[in-house]
Amino acid sequence: MSTRYVAPPGEGHVRVRATIAYHGLPFRGFAINPGVRTVQGVLEEALATVLRQPVPVACAGRTDRGVHARGQVISFDAPAAMFEPHALTRAVNRMLRPDVVIRDVAVASDGFDARISCLARSYRYRILNAPSADPLVADLSWHVPDPLNLAVMQQAADAVVGQHQFRSFSKQNRSKPGETFIRNVLHTEWTKRGDLVEFAISANSFTHQMVRSLVGLFVDIGRGRRELDSVGFALAAADRASVPSPAPPHGLVLTRAHYGPSADNSVTEQ
């Protein structure tokens, strides 16, 4: 776990941890962005209304525009005298559902921070692999009509497990000129259920567009458009031009944020 200092709650306040779910398409990402609707923006507005004071929110992972979540974890400080978990959950969900829903909420330790305390994140990417599109899953999956070779896609995914330089798979943040792109991927798995193909991945953290860029390359390999060794080439190249365009955002879901035993009491993916 990070050793970065986390300021405790102010006098008369408690640190709160919540697990939330949201549909990403109505939002321009999680983080506050002036002039546009974001998940953090509507959350902070709703919490401020309920708790009658400004409520800055931290999150486990800043999802991009159009990306969904079922296991996003947030933390914030609330006046102890006004905090009641069930009442807060009902009030916020009444204001924000169905786009955003609090799944659980509880008092956390004073040193808990949803982002700094997080040890790893897990995502799932869903593909509809069928000749025809399906309007009932269109906003939650990428439609790929071409046949996919899942065996070779799993081999490609296995090649990124471990610590690597993911510069080729990352959109650089110009506000972070010294940003590092080294990440430790803990697990990858492709599965298929009927026409739905799903990719699960866990890592200590992810760079901007990393999962979607990986999926874009793996699908090209599964279609037979690229060779299996293109994964190793892309990792070594550290060049964004070495990989295809990222997969669309609406197939991606943040499924879980992982914490240590003393903190990990969040709702898990079902």
N, C-alpha and C positions, 0 to 999 in steps of 0.2 A: 504494500500500500504506500501511496505517496507520503512523504514526510513533510510536505508543505503545511505551513501553519493555517489553521482554520479558526477564524475569530468566533468566540462563543456568542450566543444570543445576548442581546442587551438586557438590562435589568427588567424583570417582569415579563420576559418573553421566553418561549420555548422553541427549540429547533424541531421542525416538522418534516417528516419524510412521507412522500406519497408516490404511488404507482399510477400512471395515467395511460389511457389509450386515446388515439385520435386518428381520424381519417385525414390524410395529408393533402388531398386535392384542393380543399377550399383555402389553403394557407400558402404563404410564400416562405415556407420553412418554419423551423421552431423559433429561432432567435428574433428578438425585436428588430424591426426594420421600419424606420419612420415612413409613414404614408401608405403602408400595405398591411394586410391582415396576417398576423403570425400566431402560432400557438402560444408562445410566451406572452405576447401582447394581450390576447383575450384572457389567458389565465390570470395574469397580474391584475387586469381590470376586475375580473370576477372576485378574486381574493380580496382586493382592496375594498370592494363593495361589502363583502361579508364581514371582514375584520376591521373595517373603518379606518384604514391607514394604508400607505403605500407598502406593497409586499414584493420586493425583488425575488425572483425565482432563479435557482440554479438547476441545471439538468445533467443527466448522465451523458447524453449525446445530442449534439445540435443537428437534427435531421434536416435535409435539404427540402426545397420546394417539391411538394407532391409525394414525399415519402411518409409512410404511415408508422404507427407505433401501437403495440399492445403492452409493452413492458418498459416504457420510458419511466425513469425515476426522477423526481424533482425534490428539492429541499427549499425551505423558506422558514422565516421566523414569524411567530404569531404571538399576540398578547396572551399570556397564560390564562387570564381571567375570561377571555372570550373564546378560547379554543375548546371545541367539543367535536371529536372526529365525525360522528354520525351527522350532526347538524351541518357541519361545514361541507361534508360530502353531498348531502341532499341539496343544499343551497347552490353550490357551484355546478353540480350536474343539472339542476333545473335551468340554470342560465346558459350552459354551454352544450348540452347534449343535443343532437347525436354526434356532433363533430368532435367534441372532446368530453371524455368521461374520466372521473377519478375512480379507480378500482379499489384502492385501499389507502388509508392514511393513518399515521400514528406519530407519537412523539419519538424523536430520535435522540441520540447522544449529542451533547453540546458540540463535539468535534466533527460531526457528520456533515459532509458536503456531497451532494449528489454526483458532482463531476470529479472532484479531487479524490474522494474516497473510493471511487469505482475501480475495480481491478480488471474488469473485462466487459466487453459488450458482445451480444449475439444478434445477428440479423438473419432474416429469411427472404429469399427472392423467389417469386412464384411466376411460372411460365405456363401459359395455356398452349400445349403442343398438339394442335388439332387442325385439320384442313380449314375449318370455318371458325370465325370469331364467336364469342358467347357474350351477349350484352350483359348478362347477369354477373360476370366476373371481370368485365372489361376494365373497371377502374381499380382492380386489385391484382392484375396480372398482365404480363407482356405476351401478346399473341405471336407465336412463332409457328407458321404452318409447315415448315420443312421438317422432315424426320431428323431426330437428334440421337446421336450415339452416346448414351449415358455412361457407358463403360470408359470410353476415351475421355469424356468430360470429367469423370472422377479422377482419372490419372492426371489430368491437367490441374485439377483442384489440389490433389495431393502434393503437387510440386511447389505450391506456395505455403505449405505448412512450415512453421518455424520462423526464424527471424530473417527478414529480407529488406532490401531497399525497394520501396514501392513507388518510386518517383514516376515510372512510366504509367502507373495506374491512378495518378493523383492530379487534381486540378490545383495549381499553385495559388495560394492566398497571397496576393500582392502586399497585404498589410503585415505579412510575416516573412520578411526577406531571408531570415536565417532558419526557416522551418526545416525540420528533419522529416524524412519520409520512411524511416526505419520503423517497422512494426513487427510484432510477434503474433503470427496466426496460430491459434491453438487447435482448431478443428475445422474441417470442411466435409460436407456430405451432400451428394446429389441423390434424390429419391423421386419416385414416380408413383402417382396414384391416379389411375385412369388417364385422363388427358392432362392432368396437372403435374408439372415437373417442378420440384422445389430444390433450392440450393440453400443450405444452412452453413453459416460461418461464424466463428467466434475468434476474437483477437483481443489483445490488451487494449488497443484503441485502433481507430481507422482514420485514414487521411480523407480529404475531401474527394468524393466520388469514387473512392477505392473499390467498394463492393460492386457498384454498377459497372465500373470499368473491367473488373475481373469477370463478371458475368458476361459482358459483351464479348470478351475474348474466348471464354469457355464455350459460348454458343457458336461462335464462328468455327471453333475446333469441332464441336459436335455436328455441325452442318457439313463438315468436310472442306470448308473454305480455307482453313489454316492447318498446319501440321502441329503435332503435339509439342515438338521442341520450340514452338514459338513462345511458350511460357517462359522457358529459361532465357531465351533471347531477349524478351521484354524486360525481365528482371535485371539482366546484365546491362541492357542498353540505357536505362535511366532516361528514357526519351518518350514523351507522350505520343509522339508520332508512330511509335512502334506497336501500338494497340489500336483496335477499332473504336468507334464511338461508344460511350457508355450505354448500357441498357437503360430503358426509360425508367423514370423514378417511381412510377405508380405500382411497380411490382415488388417494391422493397418495403420491409417491415422491421422495425427495431423490436425484437421479441423479448429481450431481457438485458438488464444491467446486473452485473455480478459484484458482490461485496463479500467482505470477510465474514466469518461465522457470527461475530458479535453484531453485525449490521444487516446480514442478509435475511430479511424477513418479508421481502416483496412478493407480490403475486407473480407466479411463474407462468410461462407459456403453456397453454393446454393443447 
